[in-house]
């Protein structure tokens, strides 16, 4: 199991979707999400087929958060050209974690 960290503080356990099939499926059809999912490579996401709102963090190649937003189901996200990865979590998680643009994340 992998962990998502910010400043050596564990935020949550994280699933890594780095194969084509795992990226394609993502959170589609799930009823809930414990922790987070890291999708890489990725420059945009959508919430078509999702059952709950999510927090989305677009990250560059160093896993520095470029921007965050909350997406309701059935939405399409705009591509972020500098993004190389996306972290998704249940809506409200980023606020609890204190995650914001400029933060650098680590996966261990």
Helices and strands as residue ranges (DSSP letters): E 2-6, E 9-17, H 20-25, E 36-40, E 54-59, E 65-71, E 85-90, H 93-97, E 105-107
